[in-house]
Amino acid sequence: MSCRPRGLFVFRENDRAERRLGLGRRHPAARQSRSHRQHHQDRSRERNYGLAEKHFRKSVEKLPRDGEGWLGLAASYDRLKRYDLADRAYKEAVDIYGPRPEVLNNIGYSLMLRGDLRKARAKFTEAQAKDPDNPTIANNIALIDEAARRKKGVN
């Protein structure tokens, strides 16, 4: 399945594999949810994380097996510094998607925002092992390495 990372969110281009696995079944509210999801992602791009959180939360209440909704909700919580709630949302995303590179990358980014560089690097490394050509993951590893060098005083 082809995925492209954009910021903290991952947008699916192809749902067929998830439907085969029973993850992408269409709920009656799914069509409406997709247009709402685009609206929520727009709120996040505008840096209105509180409003994005509200809309993503409503989305996952309607469709609890919506992995993208959980990832968006977790990213919104990260930006609001509500890491306890972000951890719960990431757990739901992992339960739905499994340890996919995009999910692991987002968890690593969350850990990086908290300042836990060691755990963040471990998550990014795990994600890179699953998707070695992903430039977003490689960039995040470079950010962690640069932050670690600065922390040690090596410029």
Backbone as numpy.savetxt, mean C-alpha at the origin, in Angstrom:
# Nx Ny Nz CAx CAy CAz Cx Cy Cz
0.06 -11.24 -13.15 -0.78 -10.07 -13.15 0.11 -8.84 -13.15
-0.24 -7.90 -13.95 0.55 -6.70 -14.12 0.10 -5.62 -13.15
1.03 -5.08 -12.40 0.72 -4.00 -11.46 1.73 -2.89 -11.67
1.30 -1.65 -11.46 2.24 -0.55 -11.49 2.09 0.26 -10.22
3.23 0.52 -9.56 3.16 1.29 -8.34 3.00 2.77 -8.66
2.21 3.44 -7.85 2.04 4.89 -7.92 1.95 5.38 -6.49
2.99 6.01 -6.02 2.98 6.49 -4.64 2.87 5.33 -3.69
1.95 5.45 -2.75 1.75 4.38 -1.79 0.69 3.39 -2.24
0.04 3.65 -3.36 -1.05 2.80 -3.80 -0.62 1.93 -4.95
-1.34 0.86 -5.14 -1.11 -0.03 -6.27 -2.43 -0.16 -6.99
-2.41 0.04 -8.30 -3.62 -0.04 -9.10 -3.51 -1.24 -10.02
-4.52 -2.07 -10.02 -4.51 -3.26 -10.87 -4.88 -2.88 -12.28
-4.15 -3.48 -13.23 -4.51 -3.33 -14.63 -5.29 -4.54 -15.11
-5.17 -5.65 -14.38 -5.77 -6.89 -14.84 -6.30 -7.65 -13.63
-7.60 -7.88 -13.59 -8.22 -8.54 -12.44 -8.45 -10.03 -12.63
-8.16 -10.55 -13.83 -8.52 -11.94 -14.11 -7.92 -12.94 -13.13
-6.65 -12.78 -12.79 -6.01 -13.74 -11.87 -6.68 -13.71 -10.50
-7.03 -12.53 -10.03 -7.69 -12.45 -8.73 -9.08 -13.07 -8.78
-9.78 -12.90 -9.89 -11.10 -13.53 -10.00 -10.98 -15.04 -9.98
-9.92 -15.57 -10.64 -9.70 -17.03 -10.63 -9.46 -17.52 -9.21
-8.79 -16.70 -8.41 -8.50 -17.09 -7.03 -9.67 -16.80 -6.09
-10.71 -16.16 -6.63 -11.86 -15.84 -5.80 -11.69 -14.55 -5.02
-10.65 -13.78 -5.34 -10.40 -12.55 -4.61 -11.10 -11.36 -5.25
-11.38 -11.45 -6.54 -11.90 -10.30 -7.24 -13.36 -10.44 -7.62
-14.12 -11.24 -6.88 -15.54 -11.40 -7.20 -16.24 -10.06 -7.16
-17.11 -9.88 -8.09 -17.81 -8.61 -8.20 -19.02 -8.57 -7.29
-18.98 -7.69 -6.35 -20.07 -7.42 -5.43 -20.98 -6.41 -6.13
-22.27 -6.38 -5.85 -23.14 -5.40 -6.51 -22.65 -3.96 -6.37
-21.95 -3.66 -5.29 -21.47 -2.29 -5.10 -20.10 -2.07 -5.73
-19.53 -3.09 -6.38 -18.16 -3.00 -6.89 -18.02 -1.92 -7.96
-18.97 -1.83 -8.87 -18.87 -0.83 -9.93 -18.86 0.57 -9.31
-19.73 0.80 -8.38 -19.78 2.09 -7.70 -18.49 2.30 -6.91
-17.98 1.24 -6.31 -16.78 1.35 -5.50 -15.58 1.78 -6.33
-15.46 1.30 -7.57 -14.34 1.67 -8.42 -14.32 3.18 -8.68
-15.47 3.77 -8.97 -15.50 5.21 -9.21 -15.21 5.96 -7.91
-15.71 5.43 -6.80 -15.42 6.05 -5.51 -13.94 5.92 -5.18
-13.35 4.76 -5.52 -11.94 4.54 -5.23 -11.09 5.57 -5.97
-11.44 5.85 -7.23 -10.71 6.86 -7.98 -10.82 8.21 -7.28
-12.00 8.52 -6.77 -12.20 9.76 -6.03 -11.31 9.80 -4.79
-11.21 8.67 -4.08 -10.40 8.60 -2.86 -8.92 8.78 -3.21
-8.51 8.16 -4.31 -7.11 8.29 -4.70 -6.79 9.73 -5.08
-7.74 10.41 -5.69 -7.56 11.82 -6.00 -7.38 12.64 -4.72
-8.15 12.32 -3.68 -8.02 13.04 -2.40 -6.63 12.82 -1.83
-6.09 11.60 -1.96 -4.76 11.32 -1.43 -3.70 12.09 -2.20
-3.84 12.14 -3.53 -2.88 12.89 -4.33 -2.91 14.38 -3.98
-4.07 14.86 -3.57 -4.20 16.27 -3.18 -3.71 16.49 -1.74
-3.22 15.44 -1.12 -2.71 15.47 0.25 -3.79 15.76 1.27
-5.01 15.40 0.96 -6.10 15.52 1.91 -6.33 14.13 2.51
-5.40 13.73 3.37 -5.39 12.35 3.87 -6.55 12.05 4.80
-7.03 13.05 5.51 -8.18 12.83 6.39 -9.42 12.47 5.59
-9.66 13.19 4.51 -10.80 12.90 3.66 -10.62 11.57 2.93
-9.39 11.30 2.49 -9.11 10.02 1.83 -9.37 8.87 2.80
-8.92 9.02 4.04 -9.15 7.97 5.05 -10.63 7.70 5.22
-11.41 8.76 5.29 -12.86 8.61 5.48 -13.48 7.82 4.32
-13.08 8.17 3.11 -13.67 7.51 1.94 -13.17 6.07 1.79
-11.86 5.83 2.03 -11.36 4.46 1.96 -12.01 3.59 3.03
-12.22 4.15 4.22 -12.87 3.39 5.29 -14.28 2.98 4.88
-15.03 3.91 4.30 -16.37 3.58 3.83 -16.32 2.52 2.73
-15.32 2.61 1.88 -15.17 1.64 0.80 -14.95 0.23 1.34
-14.07 0.08 2.33 -13.80 -1.26 2.85 -14.94 -1.76 3.73
-15.75 -0.85 4.25 -16.94 -1.29 4.97 -17.95 -1.90 4.00
-18.05 -1.34 2.79 -18.95 -1.89 1.77 -18.40 -3.17 1.17
-17.10 -3.18 0.89 -16.45 -4.33 0.25 -15.25 -4.76 1.09
-15.46 -5.59 2.11 -14.36 -5.95 3.01 -13.22 -6.73 2.36
-13.43 -7.33 1.18 -12.37 -8.08 0.50 -11.68 -7.24 -0.58
-11.81 -5.92 -0.49 -11.20 -5.00 -1.46 -9.78 -4.66 -0.99
-8.81 -5.38 -1.55 -7.42 -5.19 -1.14 -6.91 -3.79 -1.42
-7.28 -3.22 -2.55 -6.84 -1.86 -2.87 -7.40 -0.86 -1.86
-8.62 -1.09 -1.44 -9.21 -0.22 -0.43 -8.44 -0.28 0.87
-8.04 -1.49 1.28 -7.28 -1.64 2.51 -5.90 -0.98 2.38
-5.26 -1.12 1.20 -3.96 -0.47 1.01 -4.09 1.05 1.05
-5.13 1.56 0.42 -5.37 3.00 0.45 -5.66 3.50 1.86
-6.44 2.72 2.60 -6.76 3.09 3.98 -5.49 3.08 4.83
-4.66 2.05 4.66 -3.41 1.96 5.43 -2.49 3.14 5.11
-2.39 3.48 3.82 -1.53 4.60 3.43 -2.06 5.92 4.01
-3.38 6.07 4.03 -3.97 7.27 4.61 -3.66 7.34 6.11
-3.80 6.21 6.79 -3.47 6.18 8.22 -1.99 6.50 8.45
-1.12 6.00 7.57 0.31 6.32 7.69 0.53 7.82 7.63
-0.11 8.47 6.67 0.08 9.91 6.49 -0.53 10.71 7.64
-1.51 10.13 8.31 -2.11 10.78 9.48 -1.39 10.41 10.77
-0.32 9.61 10.63 0.47 9.12 11.77 -0.35 8.26 12.73
-1.30 7.54 12.19 -2.11 6.59 12.97 -1.59 5.19 12.65
-0.38 4.91 13.11 0.31 3.69 12.73 -0.35 2.44 13.27
-1.02 2.54 14.42 -1.72 1.38 14.98 -2.83 0.94 14.02
-3.57 1.91 13.48 -4.64 1.58 12.54 -4.07 1.16 11.19
-2.94 1.75 10.80 -2.29 1.36 9.54 -1.88 -0.11 9.60
-1.34 -0.54 10.75 -0.94 -1.94 10.89 -2.12 -2.89 10.69
-3.27 -2.52 11.24 -4.47 -3.35 11.07 -4.87 -3.43 9.60
-4.83 -2.28 8.92 -5.22 -2.24 7.51 -4.23 -3.04 6.66
-2.93 -2.94 6.95 -1.95 -3.73 6.21 -2.16 -5.22 6.46
-2.55 -5.59 7.67 -2.83 -7.00 7.96 -3.97 -7.50 7.09
-5.02 -6.69 6.95 -6.14 -7.07 6.07 -5.68 -7.22 4.63
-4.83 -6.29 4.17 -4.33 -6.36 2.80 -3.50 -7.62 2.58
-2.68 -7.98 3.56 -1.87 -9.21 3.44 -2.78 -10.43 3.45
-3.84 -10.40 4.27 -4.78 -11.53 4.28 -5.45 -11.71 2.92
-5.70 -10.62 2.22 -6.36 -10.69 0.92 -5.37 -11.02 -0.19
-4.28 -10.27 -0.27 -3.33 -10.40 -1.38 -2.18 -11.37 -1.11
-1.89 -11.62 0.14 -0.69 -12.37 0.46 0.50 -11.42 0.44
1.70 -11.96 0.61 2.88 -11.08 0.67 3.36 -10.66 -0.72
2.54 -9.94 -1.45 2.93 -9.45 -2.77 3.93 -8.31 -2.63
4.78 -8.11 -3.63 5.80 -7.06 -3.53 5.22 -5.68 -3.24
4.09 -5.35 -3.84 3.50 -4.03 -3.63 3.06 -3.84 -2.18
2.52 -4.88 -1.60 2.07 -4.81 -0.20 3.28 -4.70 0.72
4.29 -5.53 0.47 5.50 -5.48 1.30 6.19 -4.12 1.19
6.21 -3.55 -0.02 6.79 -2.23 -0.21 6.05 -1.19 0.61
4.72 -1.25 0.59 3.94 -0.28 1.36 4.18 -0.43 2.86
4.28 -1.67 3.32 4.57 -1.90 4.75 5.95 -1.34 5.09
6.92 -1.57 4.21 8.26 -1.03 4.42 8.25 0.48 4.47
7.47 1.10 3.59 7.38 2.56 3.58 6.77 3.07 4.88
5.77 2.34 5.39 5.16 2.70 6.66 6.19 2.65 7.79
6.98 1.60 7.79 8.03 1.47 8.81 9.07 2.57 8.67
9.36 2.96 7.43 10.32 4.03 7.20 9.77 5.36 7.75
8.48 5.61 7.56 7.87 6.83 8.09 7.96 6.89 9.61
7.93 5.72 10.23 8.00 5.65 11.70 9.43 5.79 12.21
10.40 5.67 11.30 11.80 5.76 11.69 12.44 4.43 12.00
11.74 3.33 11.77 12.29 2.00 12.02 12.98 1.51 10.74
14.19 2.03 10.51 14.88 1.79 9.24 15.29 0.33 9.06
15.64 -0.34 10.13 16.09 -1.73 10.02 14.95 -2.64 9.54
13.78 -2.52 10.16 12.64 -3.33 9.74 12.16 -2.92 8.34
12.22 -1.62 8.05 11.81 -1.14 6.73 12.70 -1.74 5.65
14.00 -1.75 5.89 14.94 -2.32 4.90 14.67 -3.79 4.70
14.34 -4.49 5.78 14.04 -5.92 5.66 12.80 -6.14 4.79
11.77 -5.32 4.97 10.55 -5.45 4.15 10.84 -5.10 2.69
11.63 -4.03 2.46 11.97 -3.66 1.09 12.79 -4.76 0.42
13.70 -5.37 1.17 14.52 -6.45 0.63 13.65 -7.66 0.28
12.70 -7.96 1.15 11.76 -9.06 0.88 10.93 -8.78 -0.37
10.50 -7.53 -0.51 9.72 -7.14 -1.70 10.58 -7.22 -2.95
11.83 -6.78 -2.85 12.71 -6.80 -4.01 13.05 -8.22 -4.44
13.10 -9.14 -3.50 13.35 -10.55 -3.85 12.21 -11.10 -4.71
11.00 -10.61 -4.47 9.85 -11.07 -5.24 9.70 -10.33 -6.57
10.20 -9.09 -6.64 10.10 -8.28 -7.86 11.38 -7.47 -8.02
12.45 -8.10 -8.52 13.76 -7.45 -8.56 13.84 -6.25 -9.51
12.95 -6.14 -10.47 13.03 -5.05 -11.44 12.14 -3.86 -11.09
11.53 -3.87 -9.92 10.62 -2.79 -9.55 11.43 -1.56 -9.14
11.32 -0.45 -9.90 12.12 0.74 -9.59 11.69 1.44 -8.30
10.42 1.33 -7.91 9.95 1.96 -6.68 10.61 1.30 -5.48
10.67 -0.02 -5.48 11.29 -0.74 -4.37 12.78 -0.42 -4.31
13.45 -0.40 -5.48 14.87 -0.07 -5.52 15.12 1.34 -5.00
14.26 2.27 -5.35 14.39 3.64 -4.87 14.21 3.71 -3.35
13.26 2.97 -2.82 13.03 2.97 -1.38 14.23 2.38 -0.63
14.85 1.36 -1.20 16.06 0.79 -0.58 17.18 1.83 -0.59
17.31 2.56 -1.69 18.33 3.61 -1.76 18.06 4.71 -0.72
16.78 5.05 -0.52 16.43 6.05 0.51 16.83 5.57 1.90
16.57 4.29 2.17 16.92 3.72 3.48 18.43 3.73 3.67
19.16 3.33 2.62 20.62 3.30 2.73 21.18 4.70 2.95
20.63 5.69 2.24 21.08 7.08 2.42 20.76 7.56 3.84
19.58 7.24 4.33 19.21 7.65 5.69 20.12 6.98 6.72
20.47 5.73 6.49 21.36 5.02 7.42 22.76 5.65 7.41
23.25 6.02 6.21 24.57 6.68 6.13 24.55 8.01 6.88
23.49 8.77 6.72 23.40 10.07 7.39 23.30 9.90 8.91
22.61 8.86 9.32 22.44 8.61 10.76 23.79 8.27 11.40
24.64 7.57 10.64 25.96 7.19 11.15 26.96 8.34 11.02
26.57 9.39 10.30 27.47 10.53 10.15 28.38 10.41 8.95
28.13 9.44 8.09 28.91 9.29 6.88 28.23 10.05 5.76
28.85 11.07 5.22 28.23 11.86 4.16 28.79 11.49 2.86
